[in-house]
Amino acid sequence: MSRLVGWLFVLPALAVYAVFVLRPLAATVRYSLYRWDGVGPATWVGWDNYRAVLTDPDLYGATGHALVLVVLFTGVPVPLGLLAAAVIRRAAAGRSVRVVLLLPQAVPLVAAGIAWSLLLSSTGAVNRLLAAVGLGGVTRAWLGDSSTALAAVGAIGGWVLLGLCTTLLLAGAERIDPALYEAARLDGAGFRQELRVVVLPGVRRELGVCATVTAIAALASFDVVYATTQGGPGNATSVPGLEVFSLAFARREVGLASALAVVLVVLVLAVVAPALRRSR
């Protein structure tokens, strides 16, 4: 009886999930097997759209850029967030410090992208600061140079996600039994040893969540790329989300856009599943 009551509570949520998630996903898979402009009749092409996704240099190049962003979106905020969380907990910092760290997460990515576009321009504050400290030779339009544009976009995304990672990891660090910190200090452990033997094992689940969230943000990135470079210069910062938008709404190739979207879903699952498994 109790199990039946539980299912009665779960069924509405399952129905909503089926209507707003599973049904659109199934429709996307179906559209990916047709050549369709979104208005006229559709033509069956089978796996041709998927072959195009995997062989077109622009499309699989965009997937490669997304994987680079995974490294930047995850490799920058997660370690820095762990270090910041350990420092804040050890120093017993107040709420004001935590609010400042979380502020980037509260800023819409489009607004952050526009702001950082001004900061990273050839006459922006970043180049002026570099010139002031004697590094004028390395100044450039960071988002306009094909060799640095993707890294600059990754740095912007890492900056936005740093606050979220710090907050999650700080919550995990404060959940650890205080007796473990005390025992480590009695054994003469310094900050690095405490971070390695107490904090890092204690926040493994939070690290998994951070890795998952940042990886999904990188693979699904659209707004920050659109606001900063729109995929340029050339195709140096093109990503699958931007290509799906361009194919579906600019070039009216809905079938090809759907195939790329399906590949992106598979890629997200392939990247996220190991992180979730290792965090258990």
N, C-alpha and C positions, 0 to 999 in steps of 0.2 A: 504493500500500500504506500509506504513512504517513498519507494522508488518511483511509483506512478505519479505521486505528487511532485517529486523532483523533476520528472520529465515534463509535467504540465508547466512548470516554471521555465524550463529551458526551451521548450518548443517555440514560444514567440521570438526569442533571440535567434534561434536557428532559422526561423522563417525570414526575419529581417536580413540575416547574413546571406541566406540563399538568394533573396531578391536583389540585394544591393552589391553583392560580391560575386557569388558563384554564377548567377545568370549573366552579368556583363562579361565575366571571364570566359564563359562558354561561347558567348556571342563573338568575342574577340578571336577565339580559336577558329570559329566557323568563318569569320570574315577573312582570316589569314589564308584561307584556301581558295580565295577568289581574287580576280582582278576587278576592282570596283572603284568608281570615282565618288561614291557616296550619294549619287543621285540616280544615275541611269541603271540599266540592267547589269547584273554581275556575271562575270565569266569564270567558270571553273578552271583553275590552273594547278590544282594539287599542291605539290611541294615546291613549286617554282619560286614563290615568294621567300621561302626559307633558304633556298639555294642563293637567291640574290642577297639576302642578309649576310650569308656566310662567305660570299665571294666578292661583293662590292667593296672596294677599298675604303670608301667613305663610311659605309655602315659598320663594317667590322673594326675600322679605325676608331669610330666613336665608342665601341665597346671596350677597346683597349684603353682609351682615355678614361672611361668610367672606372676601370680597374686601377689605374694610376690614382684617381681620386679616392678610391677606397683606401689605398695606402696612406694618402695624405690626410683624409678626413679621420682615419682611425689612428694612424701612427703619431699624429701631433696631439690631439686633445686627450687621448686616453692616458698616455704616460704622464703628460703635464698635469692632467686632472688628478691622477693618483698622487703625484708629488705635492700638488697644491692641497689636496685633502689631508695628507699626512702632516704637512706644515701647519695648516689651520687647526687641526685637532690637537697637535702637540702644543701649539701656542695659545690654545683656547681663545681663538679670535672670535669677535662678536658678530652679531647679525649683519652689521654694515659691510664687513668684508665679504660675506657670503652673497649679499644682495649685489654688490659690485661685480662679483664673478659671474653671477647669473644674468646680469643685464644683457649681454650679447644674445642670449637665448630668447629674450623678450623682444628683440628687434626683428622685424620681418626681414626675411632674406633679401627681398627686393630692395628694401631701404639700405640694408647693410651693403649690398652689392653696389648701389649708387654711391654711397659714402666712400667705400673703398676704391671705386673707380677714380674719384677725385684725389684721394690720398696717393694712389699709385700712378697717377698721370706723370708726364714728363716734367711738369712744373709743380707737382704735388708735394705734400709735406714730407713724404718718405724720401724723395730725392733731395729736397732741401736739407733734411737732417743728415743724409749721407754726405752731401757736399760740405756741410758745416764741420763734420768730423774728419775731413780729409779723404773721403771715399768718392769724390766726384767722378772718378773714372768709371765707376760701376753703375752710375745712374742711367736710367733708361725709362721708356714707357713700358712698365712691367706687364701690363695687360695688352699692350700692342706689339710686343715682341714675341714671335712664335716660339722662341726658345725658353721663355719664362712665363708665358701666359697661363699655361695649365698649372704650373706650380703656384702662381699667384692666386688662381681660383681656389686651389686646394688650401692655401693659407687662409683665405677668407672663410671657407667652410670650417676649417679647424678652429678659427677664432670664434665663430658662432657657436660651435658645439662644445667648446672648452667649459663653459659654465655649467652645461647640463651634466657633462661627465664628472666635473668636480663635485657637484651637488649629490649625484648618485653615489659616488665613491666615498664622500664624506659621511653620508648616511650609513653606508656599510661599515666604515671605520668606527663610527660611534656605536654601532651595534655589537662590536666585539667586546667580550667580557673584559672590564677594566683590570681584572686580576692578571690577565695575560700581559698587558702593558707593564704592570707593576713588577711581575716576575722577570720580564726581560730587562728592566732597568736595574733590578737587584743583581742580575747576573752580569751587569756591566755593559749591556748592549747600548750602542749609540744610536743616532737617528737612522743611519743606513741599515744597521742590523735589525732594528725594530721594524723598519719598513719591509725588509725582506722576509723576516721570520714570523711576524705577527700580522701586519696590515695586509700584505699581498695575499697570503692564504685565506685571510678572513673576508676579503672582498671579492672572492672569485666569482660569485654569482653576479655581483654588480659589474665586474669587468666584462662578463659575458653580455649583459644588457647593453653596456656602453658600446662594445664592439658591434653588436647587432644593430643598434640604432644608428651609429655612425656609418656602418657599411651600407645600410639601406638608404640613408641620406645621400651617400656618394653615388650609388647606382641609380637612384631616382632623381638625381639633381637636374633641375631645369631652371628654376627661378633665378638662382645666383649666377648661372652661366648666361642666361638670357639678359639679365640686368647689367652684366659687366662686359661680355665680349660677343654675345649672340653667336657663339661658335667660332669666332675668328681669333686671330687673323688667319685667313684662309679657313682651314678646318682644324686648326691646332687645338681648339677646346671644344670641338663638337662632342656631344654625349648622346646616348640613346634617347633620353627624354626629349631633347631638342630635335633630334632627327624624327622622332615619332610625330611631334607637333608639325614639323615642316612637311613631312610626307602627307599627313592627313589633311591639313588645312591650307597649305600653300600649293602643293603639287597634286592634290586630290588623288593620291594613291593610297586609298584606305586599306586595301588588302596588304600591301607591303608594310604599311605602318602597323597593322595588327600583327603581322608576323614578327616584326622587330619588338613589339610590345610583349609578345609571348616569349621570345628569346630572353628579353630582359627579366621577366618573371622567373624563368628557369635559372638565370644567372644569379638573381637575388637569393633564391633558395639554395643554390650551390655554395654561395659565399657565407650565408648566414647559418646554415645547418651545422657546419663544423664548429663555429664559435659557440653555438648553444650547447652542443654536445660536450665540448671541452670545459664549459663552465659548470657542469653538473658535479 
